[in-house]
Amino acid sequence: GNEKLSWQDHIRDVPDFPKPGIIFKDITPMLADGAAFSAAVSELAEFIGPDVDAIVGIESRGFIFGAALANKLGLGLVTVRKPGKLPADIHSVEYELEYGVDRLEIHRDALSSGHKVVIVDDLLATGGTASATVELVQKLGAEVVSCLFVIELGFLSGRKALSGTKVCSLLSYN
Ligand code: 5GP
C-alpha cells in the first residue's frame, strides 16, 4: 500500500481539551514534521495572489503559519495580538466568546488605506476571532482580500460569521 503520509495525517485529535466535550485539533505534530509543515505552508501560498501587500497573522498559532507564509512570499507580517502585548498606539476590538468577551489589538500604523491583506490563522471555528481581525484591518482603511485557514470546523459555521469576506481553508471537518 501507499505508506506516504501527507501533512493532514499529522493533525491529532485531543479529546476534552480545553474542556470536557471539546475535541481539540492539535497541529503541533504537523509543525514538528519538516516535510508536513513545509507542504502545508506551500498549499497556503497557492491562495496568495500577486495583489497582496501583507499577511496578517492572528496570535498565536496564526503567527506560525503567517510568518512562514509571509517569509516564503517575501511579504511583511502584521501581528494581531491579545490585549496588552503591542507597545505602540493601537486599535482594539472586542468580540464574543462562548462565555464572556475577549479583545484583539493591532498597531495603528501597521497598515494604511489601500493596502490589501490576507488574514491567516491555523483554524476557523465560530469565526469570532477572524471577524474581529477583519474589523481591525478595516479600521486602518486596509482591504481584506481573504481569510485563510489551515483547518476549518465546518459544523461551527465560521463562514457565516465572516460573510462578506472570502474564506479559504486547506482542510475542512464537517
Ligand atoms: P473561533 O474564534 O473561530 O471560534 O476560534 C478560532 C480560534 O480558536 C483560532 O485562533 C484557533 O487557533 C483557536 N481554536 C479553536 N479551536 C481550536 C482547535 O480545535 N484547534 C486549534 N489548533 N485551534 C483552535
Backbone and ligand atoms as CSV (ligand in chain L), in Angstrom:
chain,resi,resn,atom,element,x,y,z
A,1,GLY,N,N,0.826,-1.216,0.000
A,1,GLY,CA,C,0.000,0.000,0.000
A,1,GLY,C,C,0.851,1.253,0.000
A,2,ASN,N,N,0.181,2.371,-0.083
A,2,ASN,CA,C,0.881,3.659,-0.076
A,2,ASN,C,C,1.076,4.130,1.366
A,3,GLU,N,N,2.333,4.097,1.822
A,3,GLU,CA,C,2.593,4.419,3.219
A,3,GLU,C,C,3.030,5.860,3.420
A,4,LYS,N,N,3.033,6.619,2.326
A,4,LYS,CA,C,3.474,8.004,2.441
A,4,LYS,C,C,2.409,8.831,3.171
A,5,LEU,N,N,2.817,9.492,4.240
A,5,LEU,CA,C,1.880,10.322,4.993
A,5,LEU,C,C,1.822,11.708,4.381
A,6,SER,N,N,0.636,12.299,4.398
A,6,SER,CA,C,0.533,13.693,3.989
A,6,SER,C,C,0.417,14.557,5.247
A,7,TRP,N,N,0.494,15.878,5.068
A,7,TRP,CA,C,0.511,16.745,6.259
A,7,TRP,C,C,-0.755,16.607,7.091
A,8,GLN,N,N,-1.854,16.286,6.426
A,8,GLN,CA,C,-3.127,16.126,7.135
A,8,GLN,C,C,-3.076,14.988,8.161
A,9,ASP,N,N,-2.226,14.005,7.885
A,9,ASP,CA,C,-2.108,12.861,8.795
A,9,ASP,C,C,-1.394,13.215,10.100
A,10,HIS,N,N,-0.828,14.418,10.167
A,10,HIS,CA,C,-0.096,14.835,11.373
A,10,HIS,C,C,-0.922,15.746,12.273
A,11,ILE,N,N,-2.230,15.828,12.005
A,11,ILE,CA,C,-3.112,16.584,12.897
A,11,ILE,C,C,-3.762,15.577,13.852
A,12,ARG,N,N,-3.660,15.894,15.148
A,12,ARG,CA,C,-4.074,14.941,16.177
A,12,ARG,C,C,-5.322,15.451,16.902
A,13,ASP,N,N,-6.278,14.552,17.142
A,13,ASP,CA,C,-7.455,14.890,17.949
A,13,ASP,C,C,-7.128,14.712,19.423
A,14,VAL,N,N,-7.332,15.746,20.213
A,14,VAL,CA,C,-7.157,15.637,21.670
A,14,VAL,C,C,-8.515,15.843,22.330
A,15,PRO,N,N,-9.103,14.759,22.855
A,15,PRO,CA,C,-10.421,14.885,23.471
A,15,PRO,C,C,-10.377,15.657,24.796
A,16,ASP,N,N,-11.466,16.359,25.062
A,16,ASP,CA,C,-11.651,17.072,26.339
A,16,ASP,C,C,-10.619,18.159,26.591
A,17,PHE,N,N,-10.179,18.836,25.532
A,17,PHE,CA,C,-9.304,20.000,25.672
A,17,PHE,C,C,-9.901,21.145,24.857
A,18,PRO,N,N,-9.955,22.361,25.401
A,18,PRO,CA,C,-9.537,22.796,26.749
A,18,PRO,C,C,-10.545,22.473,27.837
A,19,LYS,N,N,-11.696,21.899,27.442
A,19,LYS,CA,C,-12.652,21.476,28.481
A,19,LYS,C,C,-13.435,20.263,28.025
A,20,PRO,N,N,-14.128,19.585,28.951
A,20,PRO,CA,C,-14.858,18.358,28.612
A,20,PRO,C,C,-15.788,18.537,27.415
A,21,GLY,N,N,-15.782,17.558,26.516
A,21,GLY,CA,C,-16.683,17.568,25.371
A,21,GLY,C,C,-16.096,18.176,24.113
A,22,ILE,N,N,-15.007,18.941,24.243
A,22,ILE,CA,C,-14.369,19.551,23.078
A,22,ILE,C,C,-13.276,18.608,22.563
A,23,ILE,N,N,-13.272,18.396,21.239
A,23,ILE,CA,C,-12.172,17.634,20.635
A,23,ILE,C,C,-11.252,18.642,19.945
A,24,PHE,N,N,-10.079,18.855,20.525
A,24,PHE,CA,C,-9.160,19.867,20.028
A,24,PHE,C,C,-8.332,19.304,18.887
A,25,LYS,N,N,-8.245,20.068,17.789
A,25,LYS,CA,C,-7.377,19.706,16.663
A,25,LYS,C,C,-5.975,20.225,16.973
A,26,ASP,N,N,-5.071,19.313,17.261
A,26,ASP,CA,C,-3.707,19.667,17.665
A,26,ASP,C,C,-2.780,19.632,16.454
A,27,ILE,N,N,-2.247,20.801,16.115
A,27,ILE,CA,C,-1.367,20.898,14.930
A,27,ILE,C,C,0.108,20.714,15.276
A,28,THR,N,N,0.454,20.556,16.557
A,28,THR,CA,C,1.886,20.515,16.917
A,28,THR,C,C,2.644,19.339,16.292
A,29,PRO,N,N,2.019,18.157,16.095
A,29,PRO,CA,C,2.768,17.095,15.408
A,29,PRO,C,C,3.094,17.467,13.954
A,30,MET,N,N,2.204,18.238,13.321
A,30,MET,CA,C,2.450,18.669,11.947
A,30,MET,C,C,3.598,19.676,11.894
A,31,LEU,N,N,3.624,20.598,12.858
A,31,LEU,CA,C,4.713,21.584,12.910
A,31,LEU,C,C,6.064,20.900,13.131
A,32,ALA,N,N,6.035,19.830,13.908
A,32,ALA,CA,C,7.280,19.141,14.279
A,32,ALA,C,C,7.847,18.305,13.136
A,33,ASP,N,N,7.048,18.085,12.094
A,33,ASP,CA,C,7.481,17.298,10.938
A,33,ASP,C,C,7.821,18.261,9.794
A,34,GLY,N,N,9.079,18.348,9.476
A,34,GLY,CA,C,9.541,19.342,8.495
A,34,GLY,C,C,8.831,19.252,7.160
A,35,ALA,N,N,8.669,18.033,6.645
A,35,ALA,CA,C,8.037,17.857,5.329
A,35,ALA,C,C,6.564,18.243,5.389
A,36,ALA,N,N,5.897,17.877,6.486
A,36,ALA,CA,C,4.471,18.176,6.624
A,36,ALA,C,C,4.246,19.686,6.760
A,37,PHE,N,N,5.018,20.318,7.620
A,37,PHE,CA,C,4.892,21.767,7.829
A,37,PHE,C,C,5.121,22.511,6.510
A,38,SER,N,N,6.170,22.133,5.819
A,38,SER,CA,C,6.507,22.775,4.555
A,38,SER,C,C,5.410,22.575,3.501
A,39,ALA,N,N,4.849,21.371,3.458
A,39,ALA,CA,C,3.788,21.082,2.477
A,39,ALA,C,C,2.545,21.926,2.764
A,40,ALA,N,N,2.194,22.063,4.042
A,40,ALA,CA,C,1.015,22.864,4.396
A,40,ALA,C,C,1.238,24.329,4.026
A,41,VAL,N,N,2.426,24.855,4.321
A,41,VAL,CA,C,2.712,26.261,4.006
A,41,VAL,C,C,2.710,26.478,2.487
A,42,SER,N,N,3.220,25.515,1.745
A,42,SER,CA,C,3.190,25.621,0.280
A,42,SER,C,C,1.761,25.650,-0.242
A,43,GLU,N,N,0.887,24.864,0.348
A,43,GLU,CA,C,-0.526,24.892,-0.063
A,43,GLU,C,C,-1.166,26.231,0.255
A,44,LEU,N,N,-0.826,26.793,1.432
A,44,LEU,CA,C,-1.355,28.123,1.782
A,44,LEU,C,C,-0.903,29.147,0.744
A,45,ALA,N,N,0.349,29.043,0.323
A,45,ALA,CA,C,0.931,30.024,-0.601
A,45,ALA,C,C,0.189,30.068,-1.932
A,46,GLU,N,N,-0.404,28.931,-2.315
A,46,GLU,CA,C,-1.134,28.877,-3.595
A,46,GLU,C,C,-2.365,29.783,-3.589
A,47,PHE,N,N,-2.819,30.172,-2.411
A,47,PHE,CA,C,-4.004,31.027,-2.306
A,47,PHE,C,C,-3.670,32.516,-2.341
A,48,ILE,N,N,-2.381,32.867,-2.371
A,48,ILE,CA,C,-1.997,34.273,-2.298
A,48,ILE,C,C,-1.685,34.806,-3.696
A,49,GLY,N,N,-2.499,35.742,-4.141
A,49,GLY,CA,C,-2.306,36.340,-5.463
A,49,GLY,C,C,-1.257,37.434,-5.430
A,50,PRO,N,N,-0.918,37.953,-6.616
A,50,PRO,CA,C,0.131,38.966,-6.735
A,50,PRO,C,C,-0.270,40.339,-6.197
A,51,ASP,N,N,-1.571,40.516,-5.927
A,51,ASP,CA,C,-2.068,41.820,-5.472
A,51,ASP,C,C,-1.951,42.016,-3.963
A,52,VAL,N,N,-1.481,40.994,-3.248
A,52,VAL,CA,C,-1.460,41.060,-1.779
A,52,VAL,C,C,-0.221,41.800,-1.271
A,53,ASP,N,N,-0.453,42.779,-0.368
A,53,ASP,CA,C,0.642,43.603,0.159
A,53,ASP,C,C,1.228,43.069,1.457
A,54,ALA,N,N,0.428,42.371,2.253
A,54,ALA,CA,C,0.915,41.896,3.550
A,54,ALA,C,C,0.069,40.738,4.049
A,55,ILE,N,N,0.672,39.955,4.933
A,55,ILE,CA,C,-0.039,38.880,5.632
A,55,ILE,C,C,-0.344,39.379,7.040
A,56,VAL,N,N,-1.561,39.137,7.507
A,56,VAL,CA,C,-1.928,39.459,8.883
A,56,VAL,C,C,-2.077,38.137,9.646
A,57,GLY,N,N,-1.240,37.951,10.668
A,57,GLY,CA,C,-1.275,36.724,11.471
A,57,GLY,C,C,-1.967,36.979,12.796
A,58,ILE,N,N,-2.801,36.025,13.222
A,58,ILE,CA,C,-3.538,36.152,14.482
A,58,ILE,C,C,-2.825,35.344,15.577
A,59,GLU,N,N,-2.575,36.012,16.716
A,59,GLU,CA,C,-1.929,35.333,17.849
A,59,GLU,C,C,-2.733,34.126,18.287
A,60,SER,N,N,-2.113,32.964,18.604
A,60,SER,CA,C,-0.689,32.799,18.423
A,60,SER,C,C,-0.340,31.767,17.362
A,61,ARG,N,N,-1.231,30.816,17.104
A,61,ARG,CA,C,-0.879,29.832,16.068
A,61,ARG,C,C,-0.947,30.431,14.669
A,62,GLY,N,N,-1.668,31.529,14.513
A,62,GLY,CA,C,-1.672,32.223,13.232
A,62,GLY,C,C,-0.317,32.851,12.916
A,63,PHE,N,N,0.461,33.138,13.973
A,63,PHE,CA,C,1.811,33.680,13.750
A,63,PHE,C,C,2.714,32.650,13.077
A,64,ILE,N,N,2.523,31.392,13.464
A,64,ILE,CA,C,3.410,30.325,12.973
A,64,ILE,C,C,3.244,30.187,11.463
A,65,PHE,N,N,1.985,30.050,11.034
A,65,PHE,CA,C,1.722,29.879,9.597
A,65,PHE,C,C,1.866,31.203,8.855
A,66,GLY,N,N,1.420,32.287,9.485
A,66,GLY,CA,C,1.518,33.607,8.860
A,66,GLY,C,C,2.964,33.988,8.590
A,67,ALA,N,N,3.831,33.743,9.552
A,67,ALA,CA,C,5.243,34.105,9.400
A,67,ALA,C,C,5.917,33.266,8.321
A,68,ALA,N,N,5.647,31.964,8.349
A,68,ALA,CA,C,6.260,31.083,7.343
A,68,ALA,C,C,5.800,31.474,5.936
A,69,LEU,N,N,4.509,31.760,5.827
A,69,LEU,CA,C,3.919,32.118,4.533
A,69,LEU,C,C,4.448,33.467,4.032
A,70,ALA,N,N,4.451,34.457,4.920
A,70,ALA,CA,C,4.931,35.789,4.534
A,70,ALA,C,C,6.383,35.703,4.069
A,71,ASN,N,N,7.180,34.991,4.831
A,71,ASN,CA,C,8.605,34.877,4.504
A,71,ASN,C,C,8.825,34.156,3.180
A,72,LYS,N,N,8.058,33.126,2.927
A,72,LYS,CA,C,8.159,32.367,1.669
A,72,LYS,C,C,7.861,33.262,0.469
A,73,LEU,N,N,6.916,34.201,0.668
A,73,LEU,CA,C,6.464,35.055,-0.438
A,73,LEU,C,C,7.176,36.405,-0.471
A,74,GLY,N,N,8.042,36.659,0.498
A,74,GLY,CA,C,8.726,37.949,0.561
A,74,GLY,C,C,7.811,39.083,0.981
A,75,LEU,N,N,6.740,38.743,1.714
A,75,LEU,CA,C,5.801,39.755,2.191
A,75,LEU,C,C,6.057,40.046,3.667
A,76,GLY,N,N,5.558,41.194,4.132
A,76,GLY,CA,C,5.644,41.529,5.548
A,76,GLY,C,C,4.538,40.846,6.329
A,77,LEU,N,N,4.769,40.712,7.642
A,77,LEU,CA,C,3.783,40.123,8.547
A,77,LEU,C,C,3.297,41.185,9.526
A,78,VAL,N,N,1.991,41.366,9.592
A,78,VAL,CA,C,1.376,42.260,10.580
A,78,VAL,C,C,0.768,41.371,11.667
A,79,THR,N,N,1.063,41.686,12.924
A,79,THR,CA,C,0.581,40.834,14.004
A,79,THR,C,C,-0.653,41.437,14.687
A,80,VAL,N,N,-1.681,40.600,14.822
A,80,VAL,CA,C,-2.874,40.951,15.607
A,80,VAL,C,C,-2.754,40.185,16.913
A,81,ARG,N,N,-2.781,40.955,18.037
A,81,ARG,CA,C,-2.379,40.347,19.304
A,81,ARG,C,C,-3.431,40.440,20.387
A,82,LYS,N,N,-3.252,39.611,21.393
A,82,LYS,CA,C,-4.099,39.649,22.574
A,82,LYS,C,C,-3.803,40.923,23.367
A,83,PRO,N,N,-4.727,41.332,24.238
A,83,PRO,CA,C,-4.608,42.639,24.897
A,83,PRO,C,C,-3.293,42.847,25.656
A,84,GLY,N,N,-2.768,44.072,25.512
A,84,GLY,CA,C,-1.626,44.471,26.325
A,84,GLY,C,C,-0.258,44.047,25.821
A,85,LYS,N,N,-0.196,43.467,24.624
A,85,LYS,CA,C,1.086,42.958,24.113
A,85,LYS,C,C,1.774,43.937,23.175
A,86,LEU,N,N,0.993,44.713,22.437
A,86,LEU,CA,C,1.594,45.619,21.450
A,86,LEU,C,C,1.993,46.922,22.138
A,87,PRO,N,N,3.237,47.391,21.904
A,87,PRO,CA,C,3.773,48.510,22.674
A,87,PRO,C,C,3.360,49.913,22.210
A,88,ALA,N,N,3.044,50.092,20.933
A,88,ALA,CA,C,2.771,51.438,20.416
A,88,ALA,C,C,1.259,51.697,20.370
A,89,ASP,N,N,0.830,52.760,19.679
A,89,ASP,CA,C,-0.601,53.097,19.615
A,89,ASP,C,C,-1.391,51.992,18.916
A,90,ILE,N,N,-2.524,51.636,19.495
A,90,ILE,CA,C,-3.302,50.503,18.966
A,90,ILE,C,C,-4.755,50.875,18.670
A,91,HIS,N,N,-5.377,50.040,17.829
A,91,HIS,CA,C,-6.823,49.921,17.756
A,91,HIS,C,C,-7.167,48.604,18.437
A,92,SER,N,N,-8.357,48.569,19.054
A,92,SER,CA,C,-8.769,47.400,19.801
A,92,SER,C,C,-10.195,47.035,19.410
A,93,VAL,N,N,-10.488,45.743,19.312
A,93,VAL,CA,C,-11.847,45.284,19.013
A,93,VAL,C,C,-12.231,44.186,20.000
A,94,GLU,N,N,-13.433,44.310,20.540
A,94,GLU,CA,C,-13.946,43.314,21.475
A,94,GLU,C,C,-14.775,42.299,20.710
A,95,TYR,N,N,-14.690,41.034,21.068
A,95,TYR,CA,C,-15.530,40.028,20.407
A,95,TYR,C,C,-16.039,39.017,21.426
A,96,GLU,N,N,-17.134,38.371,21.053
A,96,GLU,CA,C,-17.839,37.456,21.952
A,96,GLU,C,C,-17.163,36.094,22.003
A,97,LEU,N,N,-17.028,35.564,23.193
A,97,LEU,CA,C,-16.652,34.168,23.375
A,97,LEU,C,C,-17.901,33.416,23.841
A,98,GLU,N,N,-17.779,32.111,23.998
A,98,GLU,CA,C,-18.914,31.329,24.489
A,98,GLU,C,C,-19.359,31.887,25.839
A,99,TYR,N,N,-18.394,32.151,26.710
A,99,TYR,CA,C,-18.689,32.797,27.990
A,99,TYR,C,C,-17.843,34.058,28.082
A,100,GLY,N,N,-18.489,35.231,27.973
A,100,GLY,CA,C,-17.769,36.492,28.138
A,100,GLY,C,C,-17.236,37.053,26.841
A,101,VAL,N,N,-16.297,37.966,26.958
A,101,VAL,CA,C,-15.732,38.638,25.785
A,101,VAL,C,C,-14.209,38.604,25.850
A,102,ASP,N,N,-13.598,38.820,24.674
A,102,ASP,CA,C,-12.149,38.964,24.612
A,102,ASP,C,C,-11.836,40.131,23.685
A,103,ARG,N,N,-10.571,40.447,23.552
A,103,ARG,CA,C,-10.181,41.593,22.762
A,103,ARG,C,C,-8.972,41.250,21.906
A,104,LEU,N,N,-8.894,41.871,20.734
A,104,LEU,CA,C,-7.703,41.749,19.892
A,104,LEU,C,C,-7.243,43.153,19.533
A,105,GLU,N,N,-5.960,43.310,19.315
A,105,GLU,CA,C,-5.377,44.623,19.062
A,105,GLU,C,C,-4.434,44.609,17.856
A,106,ILE,N,N,-4.321,45.785,17.232
A,106,ILE,CA,C,-3.394,45.959,16.098
A,106,ILE,C,C,-2.726,47.322,16.249
A,107,HIS,N,N,-1.494,47.449,15.834
A,107,HIS,CA,C,-0.841,48.761,15.828
A,107,HIS,C,C,-1.510,49.664,14.786
A,108,ARG,N,N,-1.775,50.907,15.189
A,108,ARG,CA,C,-2.453,51.851,14.287
A,108,ARG,C,C,-1.672,52.121,13.004
A,109,ASP,N,N,-0.346,52.015,13.093
A,109,ASP,CA,C,0.467,52.312,11.902
A,109,ASP,C,C,0.876,51.049,11.139
A,110,ALA,N,N,0.238,49.921,11.470
A,110,ALA,CA,C,0.653,48.655,10.845
A,110,ALA,C,C,0.240,48.567,9.379
A,111,LEU,N,N,-0.869,49.221,9.034
A,111,LEU,CA,C,-1.397,49.181,7.665
A,111,LEU,C,C,-1.999,50.536,7.374
A,112,SER,N,N,-2.152,50.848,6.090
A,112,SER,CA,C,-2.893,52.066,5.782
A,112,SER,C,C,-3.832,51.855,4.617
A,113,SER,N,N,-4.578,52.910,4.350
A,113,SER,CA,C,-5.612,52.888,3.337
A,113,SER,C,C,-5.059,52.377,2.016
A,114,GLY,N,N,-5.782,51.446,1.415
A,114,GLY,CA,C,-5.372,50.918,0.116
A,114,GLY,C,C,-4.573,49.625,0.198
A,115,HIS,N,N,-4.003,49.327,1.363
A,115,HIS,CA,C,-3.266,48.064,1.498
A,115,HIS,C,C,-4.217,46.877,1.381
A,116,LYS,N,N,-3.763,45.848,0.686
A,116,LYS,CA,C,-4.553,44.613,0.548
A,116,LYS,C,C,-3.859,43.503,1.333
A,117,VAL,N,N,-4.632,42.861,2.215
A,117,VAL,CA,C,-4.023,41.855,3.087
A,117,VAL,C,C,-4.783,40.536,3.051
A,118,VAL,N,N,-4.069,39.476,3.413
A,118,VAL,CA,C,-4.693,38.177,3.675
A,118,VAL,C,C,-4.492,37.854,5.154
A,119,ILE,N,N,-5.587,37.535,5.830
A,119,ILE,CA,C,-5.562,37.175,7.247
A,119,ILE,C,C,-5.339,35.672,7.361
A,120,VAL,N,N,-4.399,35.269,8.226
A,120,VAL,CA,C,-4.066,33.845,8.367
A,120,VAL,C,C,-4.212,33.385,9.817
A,121,ASP,N,N,-4.871,32.228,9.990
A,121,ASP,CA,C,-4.895,31.582,11.298
A,121,ASP,C,C,-4.848,30.071,11.070
A,122,ASP,N,N,-4.582,29.339,12.148
A,122,ASP,CA,C,-4.490,27.880,11.989
A,122,ASP,C,C,-5.860,27.255,11.762
A,123,LEU,N,N,-6.883,27.805,12.454
A,123,LEU,CA,C,-8.168,27.107,12.456
A,123,LEU,C,C,-9.334,28.075,12.545
A,124,LEU,N,N,-10.364,27.804,11.740
A,124,LEU,CA,C,-11.618,28.559,11.788
A,124,LEU,C,C,-12.650,27.724,12.537
A,125,ALA,N,N,-13.132,28.266,13.664
A,125,ALA,CA,C,-14.203,27.575,14.416
A,125,ALA,C,C,-15.486,28.387,14.253
A,126,THR,N,N,-15.854,29.213,15.237
A,126,THR,CA,C,-17.080,30.015,15.114
A,126,THR,C,C,-16.886,31.258,14.246
A,127,GLY,N,N,-15.635,31.647,14.025
A,127,GLY,CA,C,-15.340,32.822,13.213
A,127,GLY,C,C,-15.209,34.110,14.011
A,128,GLY,N,N,-15.409,34.049,15.316
A,128,GLY,CA,C,-15.326,35.265,16.143
A,128,GLY,C,C,-13.958,35.931,16.092
A,129,THR,N,N,-12.927,35.123,16.189
A,129,THR,CA,C,-11.554,35.650,16.185
A,129,THR,C,C,-11.230,36.306,14.845
A,130,ALA,N,N,-11.562,35.607,13.766
A,130,ALA,CA,C,-11.243,36.133,12.436
A,130,ALA,C,C,-12.084,37.366,12.110
A,131,SER,N,N,-13.368,37.377,12.520
A,131,SER,CA,C,-14.159,38.576,12.178
A,131,SER,C,C,-13.698,39.800,12.964
A,132,ALA,N,N,-13.224,39.609,14.204
A,132,ALA,CA,C,-12.638,40.733,14.937
A,132,ALA,C,C,-11.393,41.245,14.216
A,133,THR,N,N,-10.638,40.332,13.641
A,133,THR,CA,C,-9.421,40.716,12.908
A,133,THR,C,C,-9.767,41.470,11.624
A,134,VAL,N,N,-10.809,41.022,10.936
A,134,VAL,CA,C,-11.289,41.749,9.746
A,134,VAL,C,C,-11.631,43.188,10.130
A,135,GLU,N,N,-12.319,43.323,11.261
A,135,GLU,CA,C,-12.726,44.650,11.732
A,135,GLU,C,C,-11.505,45.544,12.011
A,136,LEU,N,N,-10.488,44.971,12.635
A,136,LEU,CA,C,-9.268,45.736,12.939
A,136,LEU,C,C,-8.584,46.223,11.654
A,137,VAL,N,N,-8.483,45.318,10.689
A,137,VAL,CA,C,-7.838,45.673,9.415
A,137,VAL,C,C,-8.617,46.793,8.728
A,138,GLN,N,N,-9.950,46.676,8.758
A,138,GLN,CA,C,-10.794,47.681,8.106
A,138,GLN,C,C,-10.731,49.027,8.820
A,139,LYS,N,N,-10.537,49.006,10.149
A,139,LYS,CA,C,-10.380,50.259,10.895
A,139,LYS,C,C,-9.193,51.069,10.389
A,140,LEU,N,N,-8.196,50.373,9.869
A,140,LEU,CA,C,-6.998,51.047,9.348
A,140,LEU,C,C,-7.167,51.442,7.883
A,141,GLY,N,N,-8.330,51.148,7.330
A,141,GLY,CA,C,-8.600,51.511,5.936
A,141,GLY,C,C,-8.066,50.513,4.931
A,142,ALA,N,N,-7.510,49.414,5.429
A,142,ALA,CA,C,-6.965,48.398,4.523
A,142,ALA,C,C,-8.068,47.433,4.097
A,143,GLU,N,N,-7.770,46.659,3.054
A,143,GLU,CA,C,-8.769,45.764,2.460
A,143,GLU,C,C,-8.396,44.310,2.712
A,144,VAL,N,N,-9.362,43.503,3.162
A,144,VAL,CA,C,-9.135,42.074,3.368
A,144,VAL,C,C,-9.454,41.342,2.067
A,145,VAL,N,N,-8.423,40.825,1.421
A,145,VAL,CA,C,-8.608,40.056,0.186
A,145,VAL,C,C,-9.256,38.717,0.524
A,146,SER,N,N,-8.769,38.072,1.577
A,146,SER,CA,C,-9.353,36.805,2.022
A,146,SER,C,C,-8.875,36.455,3.420
A,147,CYS,N,N,-9.601,35.518,4.043
A,147,CYS,CA,C,-9.172,34.903,5.302
A,147,CYS,C,C,-8.781,33.471,4.971
A,148,LEU,N,N,-7.595,33.081,5.424
A,148,LEU,CA,C,-7.017,31.798,5.026
A,148,LEU,C,C,-6.708,30.972,6.270
A,149,PHE,N,N,-7.183,29.718,6.281
A,149,PHE,CA,C,-7.011,28.835,7.434
A,149,PHE,C,C,-6.451,27.497,6.990
A,150,VAL,N,N,-5.677,26.883,7.863
A,150,VAL,CA,C,-5.228,25.522,7.589
A,150,VAL,C,C,-6.423,24.574,7.748
A,151,ILE,N,N,-7.162,24.754,8.837
A,151,ILE,CA,C,-8.281,23.861,9.168
A,151,ILE,C,C,-9.562,24.666,9.367
A,152,GLU,N,N,-10.674,24.083,8.931
A,152,GLU,CA,C,-11.985,24.698,9.151
A,152,GLU,C,C,-12.897,23.668,9.807
A,153,LEU,N,N,-13.528,24.059,10.907
A,153,LEU,CA,C,-14.551,23.199,11.516
A,153,LEU,C,C,-15.888,23.625,10.917
A,154,GLY,N,N,-16.257,22.987,9.817
A,154,GLY,CA,C,-17.416,23.417,9.033
A,154,GLY,C,C,-18.709,23.462,9.826
A,155,PHE,N,N,-18.825,22.532,10.796
A,155,PHE,CA,C,-20.074,22.425,11.572
A,155,PHE,C,C,-20.280,23.607,12.510
A,156,LEU,N,N,-19.279,24.460,12.698
A,156,LEU,CA,C,-19.445,25.641,13.549
A,156,LEU,C,C,-19.782,26.908,12.750
A,157,SER,N,N,-19.884,26.754,11.417
A,157,SER,CA,C,-20.393,27.841,10.564
A,157,SER,C,C,-19.633,29.157,10.665
A,158,GLY,N,N,-18.319,29.072,10.806
A,158,GLY,CA,C,-17.490,30.279,10.836
A,158,GLY,C,C,-17.626,31.133,9.584
A,159,ARG,N,N,-17.906,30.491,8.465
A,159,ARG,CA,C,-18.074,31.250,7.213
A,159,ARG,C,C,-19.230,32.232,7.290
A,160,LYS,N,N,-20.262,31.865,8.056
A,160,LYS,CA,C,-21.409,32.766,8.213
A,160,LYS,C,C,-20.997,34.025,8.951
A,161,ALA,N,N,-20.203,33.844,10.018
A,161,ALA,CA,C,-19.712,34.993,10.790
A,161,ALA,C,C,-18.831,35.896,9.927
A,162,LEU,N,N,-18.241,35.316,8.894
A,162,LEU,CA,C,-17.328,36.066,8.019
A,162,LEU,C,C,-17.982,36.434,6.692
A,163,SER,N,N,-19.313,36.433,6.659
A,163,SER,CA,C,-19.991,36.706,5.387
A,163,SER,C,C,-19.580,38.076,4.871
A,164,GLY,N,N,-19.347,38.160,3.581
A,164,GLY,CA,C,-18.828,39.398,3.002
A,164,GLY,C,C,-17.322,39.333,2.799
A,165,THR,N,N,-16.684,38.338,3.406
A,165,THR,CA,C,-15.238,38.151,3.239
A,165,THR,C,C,-14.991,36.789,2.595
A,166,LYS,N,N,-14.044,36.748,1.659
A,166,LYS,CA,C,-13.689,35.477,1.042
A,166,LYS,C,C,-12.972,34.600,2.068
A,167,VAL,N,N,-13.383,33.337,2.176
A,167,VAL,CA,C,-12.786,32.413,3.146
A,167,VAL,C,C,-12.221,31.201,2.411
A,168,CYS,N,N,-10.956,30.847,2.719
A,168,CYS,CA,C,-10.332,29.664,2.140
A,168,CYS,C,C,-9.748,28.815,3.258
A,169,SER,N,N,-9.880,27.491,3.142
A,169,SER,CA,C,-9.223,26.613,4.102
A,169,SER,C,C,-8.666,25.409,3.357
A,170,LEU,N,N,-7.612,24.816,3.909
A,170,LEU,CA,C,-6.962,23.677,3.260
A,170,LEU,C,C,-7.687,22.374,3.560
A,171,LEU,N,N,-8.305,22.313,4.747
A,171,LEU,CA,C,-8.869,21.065,5.232
A,171,LEU,C,C,-10.094,21.363,6.066
A,172,SER,N,N,-11.247,20.743,5.721
A,172,SER,CA,C,-12.478,21.024,6.453
A,172,SER,C,C,-13.017,19.752,7.093
A,173,TYR,N,N,-13.396,19.867,8.360
A,173,TYR,CA,C,-14.081,18.777,9.057
A,173,TYR,C,C,-15.553,19.141,9.186
A,174,ASN,N,N,-16.432,18.218,8.769
A,174,ASN,CA,C,-17.864,18.545,8.803
A,174,ASN,C,C,-18.657,17.616,9.720
L,1,5GP,P1,P,-13.215,30.970,16.622
L,1,5GP,O1,O,-12.995,32.391,17.033
L,1,5GP,O2,O,-13.307,30.816,15.128
L,1,5GP,O3,O,-14.344,30.328,17.355
L,1,5GP,O4,O,-11.955,30.139,17.121
L,1,5GP,C1,C,-10.778,30.100,16.356
L,1,5GP,C2,C,-9.594,30.411,17.215
L,1,5GP,O5,O,-9.501,29.499,18.297
L,1,5GP,C3,C,-8.316,30.283,16.421
L,1,5GP,O6,O,-7.420,31.325,16.779
L,1,5GP,C4,C,-7.764,28.924,16.788
L,1,5GP,O7,O,-6.367,28.951,16.935
L,1,5GP,C5,C,-8.431,28.593,18.111
L,1,5GP,N1,N,-9.009,27.233,18.140
L,1,5GP,C6,C,-10.272,26.900,18.476
L,1,5GP,N2,N,-10.445,25.580,18.427
L,1,5GP,C7,C,-9.271,25.043,18.046
L,1,5GP,C8,C,-8.822,23.681,17.787
L,1,5GP,O8,O,-9.541,22.675,17.908
L,1,5GP,N3,N,-7.536,23.533,17.384
L,1,5GP,C9,C,-6.711,24.598,17.219
L,1,5GP,N4,N,-5.448,24.349,16.811
L,1,5GP,N5,N,-7.099,25.875,17.450
L,1,5GP,C10,C,-8.365,26.093,17.859
